[in-house]
Amino acid sequence: MSAESVSGDPVSRVQTRGRPFEVFGDLRPTAPPPLRGRRSDWVYEELSEAIRSLRLPPGTALSEPAVAAWLQVSRAPAREAITRLADHGLVTVVPQVGTQVAPISMRAVKDAVFIRNALETSAFQDAIGDEDLETQELHTIVARNRQAALDNDLDAFFETDERLHQLVFSLAGVSQVWDLVRGTKLQLDRLRHLNLRAAIENPEVVSEHQRIVEALDNRDEAGGVALIHQHSYRILGDTEGLRKEHEGYFTA
């Protein structure tokens, strides 16, 4: 499936050395290019985030000229970034065929669910041990998450979901561990984005967010641990039908 069929945005074309290359339509970089450092690192981050968010869905064709045209860089950093993406299993390079965004790895999804559940459980347990625990910001984020669901605002819903779980790690004093979690769940986030419409329409998702915060308020370790486990593993059950519907998007 092309980027056009997922986003609804027209795919524009540019002229590169006399040949037309599909680029990324209205897709824009999420951050400006760095003034210092390796351009290939920035190109990699932009591509990996576009893959994470399904702005570049599985099967999307990529090429050095198209990436270079999109980010206004030379082909060398585009080539380096694509090589790194291939090393991390985010794109597939087939000789004589080309480069495509790789399918979502369900093995990596399940690994990420396990890691996220284990580390967030530990963070929750550490947080409730803090005598000065302050959860007002969490309550604010839950309210924003609920409002995003009411407004049918997919981007805000995903953002507040991420922020809520990130803050659990911050309250435990291990904010950098969230960076580790986020780094392991790129494949999981692709599945979450694919399921985002169903998630925003499911009141149980927001309810679980609210109840996790209440468990922190009440220092209810057993209840909170059970909720985090239920919430972490929900995605695997909620997306069974979706994975059958989009079978070509997935690999074992």
N, C-alpha and C positions, 0 to 999 in steps of 0.2 A: 504494500500500500504506500502511496506517495505521501509527502508532507501535505500536499494540496488536499487529499481526501480526508486527512485527519483534522487539519486546522481550518479548512475552508478558505484559506488564503490562496490567491493565485500564485503560481510559480513563475517568477520572472526569469528572464534570460539575459545574459550579458554576452558580449562578443569578446572572446579571448583568443588572440592570435588567429583571427579569422574563422574560428569555429564557435558555434553556440554551446553554452554550458548552462544547464539548469543550476540555479543557485537557490537561495532560501526565501524567496518571496519577501514577505514583510518581517521575517525573522531578523531581529537585531541583537547584537552582542549585549551581554548582561553587564559588562564592565568595559571601560576604555582600555586601550592597549597600554602596557606599562611603559613608563619613561626609561626604566632600566630593567635589566634582566633578560632572560631568554624569551623571545617572541613565541617559540614553540610551546613553552609552558602555558602562556596565555591562550594560544590556539587550542591546546589540549583541554584546558578548563572550559572554554566556550563550547567546544564540541561535546565534551562529556556531560555538561549541564543541559545542553540541548537534547542529548540522548536520554538523560535522567528524566526530563520533563515530558518526554515523548513529542517534543517539538520536531524531533527527528525520529520517527517511529521505526520499528524493525523493518528491514527490507529497503530502507531509503538508500539510493545509490549515492555514493560520495566519490569525489575525485580531488586530486591535488589542485587542479585549476579552479574548480568550483569553490573549494574551501578558501583558497587564496583570494579569489574574487570577492567572496562574502566578507572576509575580515580585512581585506586590503593589505595583504602581506605577500611576500614572495612565496614561491612554491617550496622552498627548503623548509621553513617552519611548518608548513602544512603537511609536508611529507613526514617530518619527524613526529608530529602530533598523531597522524594516522597510524604510524608504526606503533606508538605507545598504546593507542586505543586497541589495536589488534592484539598486542601483548596482554592487555587486560580483558580481552574477550568481549569488547564492546563493538568491534567491527570485524567482519570477515573479509579476507583478501583472497580472491580466487583467480589464479593466473588465467589469462585469456578471457576472463569474464568481468572482473572489476571488484570494487570495494563496496560493501553494503553494511548498513547498521545491523549488528548481529541480533538474533532472537533473544528473548528474555530467558535467562537460565534459571529454571525452577530449582535446581540444586543450589545455586547461589542465593536464591530467594529464601529457601528454607534455612540455609546457614545464617543468613542475615537476621531472620526472625529469631533464631536461637540466640545469637549474639546480643541482639537488642534486648530481648526479654531478660537474659541473664544479667547484663550490665545495668539495665534500668531497675531491675529488682534490687540490686545491690545499692544503687544510688538512692532509691526510695528508702531503704532500710537505714542508710547513713543519714539521710535528711531528717527522718523522724527522731533520730537521736540528738538532734540539735535543739538545745533548750531555747534558743532564740529564733526558732523557725518562724518565718514570716511568709504567708501564702497569699497576701493580697494581690500581688501581680498575677499569680496563677488564676485567681478568681476572675480577674480582669480579662485574661486571655481566654478563659472558658466562655465568658460572656461574648467576646468578639467572635469566637469560634461558632457559637450558637447563632449569632446574628448573621455571620457569613452563610450559614446553612439556610436561614430564613430568606436571605437575599439571593440565594442561589449563586453566590460568588465563589467559584471554584478555586481561584487563585488565593483569595483571602482564607478560605477554609483550609487549604493545604498549608499555607504559611502559618496560621495560628496553631494548627495541629503540630507542626514541627517545633514551633516556639514553646509550646506547652511542655513537650517532652524534653526539649533542651534545658528548660528551666529546672526540671527535676534534678538534672545533673549539676546545674549551677548551685542549687540549694544544698546539695550534698558536698559542695566544695571540690567537685571534680569536673569542672566545665570542659576541660580539654578531652575528657573521655568521650564527650558527645562528638567531637571531631572524629575520633576513632570510629564510633558507631556510624556516623554519617558516611565515612569512607567505605564501610563494609556493606552498605545497603543501597548501592546504586541500582542494582537489579531489582531489589525490593521496591524502590521508589518508582521504577518504571511500571511495575504492576500496580502500585497504588495510584499512579496517575491514570492508568487505564481504567481503574475501578472508581475513580473519583466521583463520577456522576452518581453511582449507586451509593457510595459512602455518604455523600452530602444529603441524600434522601433518606438515610437510615438513622432514625432518632437514637438508636442504641449507641452509635459512635460518640455523639456529643454527651450522652448520658454517662458513658464510661469515663470520659474526660472529667466530668463533674464529680463522679464518685471517687476517682483517684485523688482529686484535690481534697475532697471531704475526708478520705482516709488519712491523708497527711494532717489535716486539721485535728482529727481525732486520735492521731498517732496509732492508727489501727494497722499494725504490721501485717497480720494474717489476711485481713480483708484487702489491703492494698496490693500485696503480693499476688493474690488470686486475681484481682482485677487487671493488673499489668499483664499477667499471663494470658488471660482471656482476651484482652485488647490486642496484645502482640500477635497472637495466633489467629485472630479473627480473619485476617486477610486471606489465609489459606482456604478457609471454608467459604468465605464470601465470593471468591473469584472462580470457583469450580466451573460454573456455567460460562463465565466470561472466557476462560481459557479454552473451552471447547469451541466457543463462537469464533475466537481469533486463534485457532490452532496454529496457523502459520507464524504467529508472533512468538512462539515458545519453543524451547528445547528442554530436554530432560536435565 
